[in-house]
Each structure stands twice: as C-alpha cells, then as structure tokens.
Amino acid sequence: MRKSNKDFMKDITIDEKVLNFYQEMPFNIYGDLKIATEKIKKNKLKLIYPELDKIIKNHKINNFIDIGCGGGWLVNTIAFNNSFKSFGLDFNPVALNYAKEVNKNLSLKSQFLQGNIFEFQTSLKFDLITSLGVLHHTNDCISALKKVCKFGSKNSYIFLGLYHKYGRKPFLDFVKKIKKQNKSEMFEKYKELHKLSDKAHLMSWFRDQVLHPHETQHTYNEITPILRQCGYEIISTSINNFDKINSDEEIINSEKGLYGYGLKKMEEKKYFPGFFIIVGKKI
C-alpha cells in the first residue's frame, strides 16, 4: 500500500526536513549575486556584532569556522576584512554554492565544507568558532553544541547564538496568530515588522522565521553548564548587553525579562526574533 504524503513526512528525520526546507531557499540570501557581493564589501562587523569584532581585533586568530554558514555572509564578511583562514560548514549544497559564488566574486580564499555537524570530522582545531541561529534547528541542540566545542583549539573563542526561551515567545505568539491565514497574507503581516528592501532577502527571512519546520528555544541557565563542561569559560552574553558578568544568578534572574522586551518590540511593530548570544573562551 502506497504511503500518503502525511505518512511520508512522519518518516523523514528532523535533519532531512530542515535540509529540504533550506534547499528550496537558503536563508539570508539576495536575489542578485552582485547585490550580495556588494553587501559583503560594505558589511561592518563592528556594527553587526561588535563583540565578535573585538575578539578578532584583540586576539591572535589563525583560523575560524562558522558552523551552519548557509549562504556564507559571515564567513565572507570576515574573510574580506582579515587574512587568516576562514571556513564555513553547512549541510546544504544549494547554500554552499551560493556562498562560493559570492566568495569567487570577491576573490577570497574562504573554504566551504559540506557536512552534517553530527557526522563532520576534521583534524583541524580552530581559534574562533561561530554558530549563529543554527544549532536550535538540529534534532539535538545540546549534542550539537558538544560536538562543536570539540573543534576549538587551546584558548579558542566560541561565539554562539540561539533562540531564547523567553525572548522568542512574543514572536512565536505572533506567528501562531498569522498562521491562521494563507502564505501570502502571512508574508504581508511579516513585512509590517521586518522592513528589508530586497524581495528575495525578505522572503528568505520570512520563511526562516515563520515557516521553518523545526526549532527549539534555550536559556543561559541551560547552555552555560554545557560550555563549561566542554572547557569554555563564559566571557559575556547579550542578555546583559555584554557587560561584566558578576554572577550566573544575576543573568538567570534577568533573562526572563527578555519576554517583556520582546513583547514591547512586537507591540511597536519592530522585528525582534528573541535571539541571544553567549561568548566563551577555552581554558
């Protein structure tokens, strides 16, 4: 007896669903490669991720890897402004082809590797590891994080971005409401929040934020013990605007306030995905 589409979807894994989703349209891409190339030239890491920029400028970085690099905007941005070796890992060949084309246009030497994080093996150790908005889309975020940490060299830095349990909720509530409508209507509602000029770029964000088949949300209280188990000291977090961390308790008590902040942004019709960053250094 032939399986229905519904039964077939039950059989495929979370990773397969996510891969199929991003092969249809990778995240954070532009409709024109020339636009993407020019954006990389104009990107200022100091304005996008100032704490990451500080790590690169203030410490000796020989190489870095972006886990879940997608269309390669971060890898290519960093490679365009620095001479150390830059690598990007992703399991989506469509996204990697896009990243390579932009890389070629910029005459960069970034290396893009195809592989699933759970299966990826390398003898290389990296001085800087980034993973932004990726591990929460895997079938096991914590196991993925443990695997990522193994790639760090002595004194390496990790720059990790995940959806936050409290900060993400206002946006997910918004998504829950608009999902009662058809896709076109949902897109129009999303456009009211997230004002991006390039249509393909906006659509890639809409799909990633509203239509994604799988995501999980996390907290500082959950993630920091894992990083410490893997040998990383917590340096800073976006939860307190990267200020000095006096105690974990202080951050844990304040992170619930991200719900109120996210709610305020949504009420003001300002895009807020509920994303948080933790910076760690291997000791």
Secondary structure as GFF3:
##gff-version 3
##sequence-region A 1 283
A	DSSP	alpha_helix	5	11	.	.	.	ID=ss1
A	DSSP	alpha_helix	14	24	.	.	.	ID=ss2
A	DSSP	alpha_helix	33	42	.	.	.	ID=ss3
A	DSSP	alpha_helix	45	48	.	.	.	ID=ss4
A	DSSP	alpha_helix	50	58	.	.	.	ID=ss5
A	DSSP	beta_strand	63	67	.	.	.	ID=ss6
A	DSSP	alpha_helix	73	81	.	.	.	ID=ss7
A	DSSP	beta_strand	85	90	.	.	.	ID=ss8
A	DSSP	alpha_helix	93	105	.	.	.	ID=ss9
A	DSSP	beta_strand	111	114	.	.	.	ID=ss10
A	DSSP	beta_strand	126	132	.	.	.	ID=ss11
A	DSSP	three_ten_helix	135	137	.	.	.	ID=ss12
A	DSSP	alpha_helix	141	149	.	.	.	ID=ss13
A	DSSP	beta_strand	152	163	.	.	.	ID=ss14
A	DSSP	alpha_helix	169	178	.	.	.	ID=ss15
A	DSSP	alpha_helix	183	193	.	.	.	ID=ss16
A	DSSP	alpha_helix	199	206	.	.	.	ID=ss17
A	DSSP	pi_helix	207	211	.	.	.	ID=ss18
A	DSSP	alpha_helix	220	229	.	.	.	ID=ss19
A	DSSP	beta_strand	232	237	.	.	.	ID=ss20
A	DSSP	three_ten_helix	238	240	.	.	.	ID=ss21
A	DSSP	alpha_helix	248	255	.	.	.	ID=ss22
A	DSSP	alpha_helix	258	267	.	.	.	ID=ss23
A	DSSP	beta_strand	275	282	.	.	.	ID=ss24
###
